[in-house]
């Protein structure tokens, strides 16, 4: 956690699906990992963080690979937004 009085901000600079697979037991569910790169600005310095976020999404039958990737990245973006809100960035 940041020290009191420090300025912190986070920016998502890259996001991509690292891997994905059908869930072994739940029909129409896809699981995988999304790679997210965040740039943190704190006290005038930048630190880059590369995260591997485990995600899942329920996917309608017949969805394209692009739609599946987008669903997984949207799930990761939601997780990142909660993280940023918690950290105040």
C-alpha distance (Angstrom), angle and dihedral (degrees) to the residues before:
residue distance angle dihedral
X1 . . .
X2 3.78 . .
X3 3.77 121.6 .
X4 3.78 116.0 -104.1
X5 3.78 111.7 -86.5
X6 3.80 97.6 22.6
X7 3.79 121.2 125.1
X8 3.80 115.0 -127.4
X9 3.76 132.1 175.4
X10 3.78 134.5 169.7
X11 3.79 129.4 -153.2
X12 3.79 127.1 -171.6
X13 3.81 104.8 -130.9
X14 3.83 101.5 170.7
X15 3.79 138.6 10.3
X16 3.80 131.2 178.1
X17 3.80 140.8 153.4
X18 3.81 110.3 -100.4
X19 3.79 97.6 -174.3
X20 3.78 140.2 -15.4
X21 3.77 138.4 -175.1
X22 3.79 140.1 169.3
X23 3.79 112.6 -89.9
X24 3.82 108.2 -102.3
X25 3.83 94.8 -129.7
X26 3.82 110.9 13.0
X27 3.80 114.2 78.6
X28 3.83 115.7 -130.6
X29 3.83 93.3 10.7
X30 3.80 120.9 122.4
X31 3.79 123.1 -164.8
X32 3.77 130.4 -169.7
X33 3.77 147.8 120.1
X34 3.78 129.0 -80.1
X35 3.80 120.5 -154.3
X36 3.79 111.6 -140.4
X37 3.78 126.3 -177.9
X38 3.80 116.3 -156.9
X39 3.78 126.7 -171.5
X40 3.80 112.9 -148.9
X41 3.79 120.6 -159.4
X42 3.80 114.3 -160.7
X43 3.78 126.6 163.1
X44 3.80 91.4 -17.4
X45 3.81 94.5 -51.6
X46 3.79 127.6 109.1
X47 3.78 124.8 -140.8
X48 3.81 121.6 -176.7
X49 3.81 118.4 -145.6
X50 3.80 123.4 -166.0
X51 3.81 112.3 -158.5
X52 3.80 132.2 -171.2
X53 3.80 105.9 -152.5
X54 3.82 119.6 -165.5
X55 3.81 108.9 -137.9
X56 3.80 142.2 170.4
X57 3.78 135.3 -166.4
X58 3.79 136.4 -175.9
X59 3.79 105.3 -122.7
X60 3.82 125.8 -161.9
X61 3.83 113.7 -121.7
X62 3.80 113.1 -93.2
X63 3.81 95.5 28.4
X64 3.79 116.1 151.6
X65 3.81 122.6 -116.7
X66 3.80 88.0 -109.5
X67 3.82 91.1 55.0
X68 3.80 90.8 49.1
X69 3.81 91.6 49.6
X70 3.81 90.6 48.7
X71 3.83 91.8 50.6
X72 3.81 91.3 51.0
X73 3.82 92.8 46.6
X74 3.82 91.2 48.4
X75 3.81 89.2 52.8
X76 3.83 89.7 50.9
X77 3.82 91.3 46.5
X78 3.82 88.9 55.0
X79 3.81 90.2 52.1
X80 3.82 90.6 48.4
X81 3.83 91.1 49.9
X82 3.82 90.2 54.1
X83 3.81 89.8 48.1
X84 3.81 91.7 50.7
X85 3.81 91.2 48.5
X86 3.81 91.2 50.2
X87 3.80 92.7 48.9
X88 3.80 93.8 42.6
X89 3.77 95.4 -119.3
